[in-house]
Amino acid sequence: MRKKNSYFKYRPLYHARADGKREPHPFTKSIFEKAEIYYAAPKDFNDPFDCNLRLHSNGSSDAEWESLFRSMMPPDGEIRRLLEQAIQEMWWKTKPDIANSLGKEHHERVYKDSSVFCLSRKGNSIPMFSYYSDSHQGIAIQFDFDDPEVPCGFSPEQILSPIGPTPIAFSDVDYFKDFPELNYHRLQGKTQLIKSLLFTKHEDWSHEEEFRIVRHHVAAGNVQFAKRLLTGVIFGCKTTGADMELVKSWLQEWPTDVVLAKATQATDKFELKIQEVEVVRAKTKN
């Protein structure tokens, strides 16, 4: 099932009601019935470091501070006068609030004023089925898209705009043992600033092979996607025939073909084998 631009969203099929009975998970159901995905707030992530790294000025030289102040200078006026005074008096040494506030705007924008949709490049992940798909009783939903089609609620022109900042950023996540570079002066104006803040996690998470889409200045919430982007569903190795029928009922009016596959345990290695079961054909209009 996996293609060059295939991504997977692991989801449970059911959740427990207040009375303890299981029913179809409403958020999973809405992906199929409403063609909606959910962009989450970074502050709600289970990893306390995720999107929550702080820029700093530790180790910054006087020359770097002066360069920063000069980059903000207008041609004339009161602001220019103040910045010239700041350079002359080295305010970064005498006014601690300047250093403390450095990068605060970036943190606010990333951690509180953005929303994120997380996918995996891997459709047969044992831990991902365990954590996010109800201990292999759920599914991995396959989405196929190119850069202009990124499901984010913005037009392709906005997504790939060469002029000015774009409303979204998307990339694979990088995994490291140590903190990335977080010195504001050395990251200012570089793409690595966004990579360090939004697309860097500890190596313990590397098994997720995560690809994420970030919407700047857009609160958490649902986003509709083009149905043709959903191309397949992989059922966990503990799902049943009834589970497959449930998903097929959600796909009755789907306008494009959707491949259904099943994960099974390999007999000679720790691996999930993915085997195609059937194709739910597109609903044709008479």
Sequence and secondary structure as in RCSB ss.txt:
>XXXX:A:sequence
MRKKNSYFKYRPLYHARADGKREPHPFTKSIFEKAEIYYAAPKDFNDPFDCNLRLHSNGSSDAEWESLFRSMMPP
DGEIRRLLEQAIQEMWWKTKPDIANSLGKEHHERVYKDSSVFCLSRKGNSIPMFSYYSDSHQGIAIQFDFDDPEV
PCGFSPEQILSPIGPTPIAFSDVDYFKDFPELNYHRLQGKTQLIKSLLFTKHEDWSHEEEFRIVRHHVAAGNVQF
AKRLLTGVIFGCKTTGADMELVKSWLQEWPTDVVLAKATQATDKFELKIQEVEVVRAKTKN
>XXXX:A:secstr
   TTEEEEEE SEEE TTS EEE HHHHHHHHS EEEEB GGG SSTTTT    B TT  HHHHHHHHHHT  S
SSHHHHHHHHHHHHTHHHH HHHHHHTTHHHHIIIIISEEEEEEES SS HHHHHHHTTTTTSEEEEEE  GGG 
SSSS HHHHT SSS  SEEEEE EEESS    BHHHHTTSHHHHHHHHSEEEGGGGGG EEEEEEET  SEEEE 
 GGGEEEEEE TT  HHHHHHHHHHTTT SS EEEEEEEE SSSS EEEEEEEEE      
